[in-house]
Amino acid sequence: MRLLVELGRQKKVTSAASSLGIAQPAASRLIAEIEDIVDAEICVRTGRGVELTEIGTFLADRCIRILQEVSDTGLAIDQQKKGVSGHVRIGSVTGPAVENVIPALNSIREKYPDISIFVEVGPSTNLAGMLAAGSLDFALSRLPAKLASATFDEQPIGREPVCIIARSGHPDFKNAGDTALQALLKQDWLLPPEGAPLRASLEDAFREHGLTPPAASVTVSSFLFTLIMVQSSNALAPIAKSVADSFAGGKKGANGPIKILNTDLKVHLHTYSLLTRTGQKLTPAAQLVADEVVRWASDSSGLRGQNLF
């Protein structure tokens, strides 16, 4: 199984063999044994090395998941012996990371200081790929349309509200009243790349009012870069409301470097879920963290009491 995985990564028999600490002839014998077992070629030679066949790619993908489950089982046994400890790998899109993951981690760190946690914040497509490959234990994200839903167990959490932000000293939005949509269209905009869920949701919201969506003067993939650009310019940008609240003074009404504009736009991203690999059993430490994240997500989504995980 390890050889199949390395062949997919390395594309050379000698490199794959070296990664496993075996000689190239031994690797070639293993390949021949695998092909005898499945009665099919698993790789073909090319000018640059080897390429996995369709069957070889299928086997390699399964081997990644099997080896990860074996590793997780070993970790779970070790954690059961030592008590509540271990390493947990979480993925999350930006809004739920701010609203749900951060408070959950603060709680976990107080209760279980021996659990170490890695957090990856990024777009759903990247997170789903990392989860499928075994690089994450679970993820709070949307299920990308290009990935087979059979790859994941999905527990819907809620929709992610979006707002429009401007810098606090923006000359056109000094008053706290409602902002006309036509006034928004006259502004410069910082927008995510075309096809990104946030941009698509914003464009749909404008179309629902019979308006042509704004064009981007700058296209930005980083929410942090977006916040900095908004603070240093007169451009507007859509952003997850949970993120905007943190920089606009939060619910206490304090003045922050940005302001949330009051508009008639109702922008919500599609429902995000807690994703795990199909049939995956989380380690005890990962289960504790997942339960705490879902508890915070349930409270913030108004879903308290429902069995989400």
N, C-alpha and C positions, 0 to 999 in steps of 0.2 A: 504493500500500500504506500509506504513512504517513497519507494522508487517511482511509482506512478506519479505521485504528487511532484516529485523533483523533476521528472522528465517534462511535465507540463510547464514547470517554471524555468528550467535551465536550457531546454531544447538541445542538450548534448548529453550523450550517454556517459562520457568521461566526467563531465561536471556533476551530473546527477550521482554518479558513483562516488565521487570525491566528497559530496555533501553527506553521504551515508557512511563514509569511512570504509568503503569496500573497493576492490579493484575493478577495472573496466570489464574484464572477462566474466567476473562474477555477476555484474550487472546485466551483461548480455545473456547469461544463462537464466537469470531471473525473468528477463523479458520473454525468453523462449518458453519458460514454464508457464507464465501468465497466458501467453497466446495459446499454449496447449490446453489450458484449463477452459478458456472462453471460446476456443476454436475459432479465433479470428485475429487478424493483425491489430495490435494496439498502437503501433507507431510505424512510420515510414521514413526512410532516410532522404534528406534533402541536401542541397549544396552547402548549407550552413550547419547541418547537424541532423536532428530528427524532429518530426512533427507528429503529435498524437493524431490518430485517426478519430473518426466520430465515436467509435466504441471506446477507444482509449481515453478520449476527453470525458465521456460519460463515467467511466470507471474512476478517473482521477478526481472528478467532482464529488463522487460518492465517498472516495477515500479521504478527502479533506474533511468531510463531515464525520465520518466514522472515527478518524484519528482524533478529531476534536472532542468527540463524545468520550473516547477512551481517556483522553487527558483530563476532561472535566470529571470523570468518574474517580480518577486518582486524586484530584483536588478535593472532591467531596469526601472521600474516605479520610484524607489527611485532616480536613476541617472537622470531621466528626471526632477524630481522635484528640485534636488540640482544643476543641471548643469553637466558639464563633470567631473565626479569623479567615483570611484568604484574600484573594485579589479579584475584583469585579470590574468588568469592562462595559461601559454604558455608551450608547449613542443617542443623540437627540437633535432634532431640529431646534432652531434658535428660541422661539417663543416658549415651548414647553421646558427647554433647558433653564430659562430664567425663572419661569413661574413655578415649575414643579421639581426639577432636578436639584436646583440649588438648595431650597429649604429641606428637601428630603435628605440630601447629603449632610447638611448641618446637623440634622437630627441623628443620622446614622453615626456620624463621627463622635457625638457625645455618648451614644449608647454602646457602640461597638468600635472602640479605637483601634482594634487589631485588624480591621478590614481596610485594605487599601483599595482605592478606586481610581480607575482611568476613565475620563470622559472625552468623547469625541463629539464635537458640535459641527454639523454640516448639513448639506441638502439630503433629502430622502434617498435619492438614487445612490449616493455614495455610502450612506449608512446601511442600506439594504444589501449592497454588495459586500460590505465588511461583515455584516451579520451572517450572510450566506456562506462566506469563506471561513467563519469561525473566529474572526478577529474581535467580535463583540458578543457579550452574553445576551443582551437584549437592546432594543432601541425604541425610542419614542419618535415615531415618524409616520409619514404617509407611505402607503404601498405603491411603489412605482408601477406604472402601467406596463412597462417593458419586462418586468420580472414576473414569473409565474407565481400566482397566489398560493399554489400548492407547496412552495418552498417554505412558507411561514405560517405559524399560528398567529392569528390577529385578534386582539382584544380592543375594540374601538374605545377611545377615551372622550374625545370631544372636538369641537371646531375651534380654530385659532382666530380670534378677532384681529383685524388690521386697522390701523389709523393712518392719517396723513400728518406729517410733522413738518415744522418750519423752525428756524432759529427764533429764540425769544425776542430778539430785536428786529425781526423782519418788518420793513417799513409798510408793507401792505396788509399786515395782520396784527395791528397793535391792539385792536379791540377784542374782547372776549366773546363777542356774539357769533352767530352763525356765519359761515363762509359760503358765499354763492359758488356754485359749481363752475360757472363761467369765469369767475375770478381765478379759480384754480388752473384752468386751461391756459391762462395767459402767462403762467409762471414757467421757469425752468424746472426740469424734473430730473431726479436721479432715480433710475429704475433698474431692477434686476434684469438679467439677460432674457431675451425673448424665449418663451416657452416655460420659464420658471413659474411655479404655482402662484407665487406672490404677484407677479406681473399679470398673469392671466386673470387672476381674481379681480385685480384693480381694473383691468380693461373691461371685464364683464360688467362691473359695477357702473362704469360710465355709460356703457351701451344700454343698460337698463333704463337710464335717464334720457336715451335718445341722443347721446353725445359721442363724438369721436374721441377715443382715449388720447391722452397726452403722449407726445413723443419724448424719448429720452435725450436730454442734452449730454448726459453721461450715463453709461451703463456700468453698473457696479454689482459685483457678486458677493462682497463682504458687507455684513450689516455694520461692523465696526467702522469701516471706511465710510459708509453711508452716514453714520452719525457724525463723524468728524467733518465731512463735507458739508452737511446741513448746517452745522454750527459756524462754519467759516464762509458761508455763501448765502444767497437768497433763494437757493433751490429748495424744492419740496421733495418729499420722498414718502413712499408707503413703508410701513414697518410693523412688526407684530406689536400689538398694544401693550403686552406685558413688558416688552423691552422699552417701549417709549415711556411707560409710566415710571420706570426706574430713572430715566434721564430728564423727565419733565417735573420732577419733584414728588412723584408718587401720589398716593391717595390723600396725603396730608395737605396738599395744595401748596407746598413750598415752590419757590421759583427755581427752575432748572435752566440749563443751557438751551433746551429746546421746548417748544410748545406743541400740544396736540390741537389740531384745528377741528372745530365743530362743523361737520358737513352732513349732507343728506346721503352721502355714500355709505352703503352697507356692505363692507368688504369682509368676507370670511374665507379663510383657506379651507380646503377640504378636510374632512375628519382625519385626525391623526390617531394612531393606535399604538399599543404596546406590542411590538413584534418580537417573536422568538422563532428559532428554527423549528420546523415541523417535527413534532415528537420529542423535542428537546426537554430534558429534565434539568432545571437549573441547579447549580451547586447550592448548598445551604446559605453561603454568604450572598450569592447572587439573588437567591430567593428573598432574603431579608431586605436587600436593597430594592428589588423590584416591588415588593409589597409596600415599602415606604414611599416610593415614587408614585405608585398607583393611588395610595391613600391621599397624597397631596393633590394629585391630578383629579381625583374624584371630588374632593372638596372644592377645588377651584372651578370645576366644570358643573357643579351642582348635581353630582351623581352619587353623593354619599349614600352608602347602604347597598349599592348594587354590587354584585359579585363580578368584578372586572378581571380578576386574575386567579 
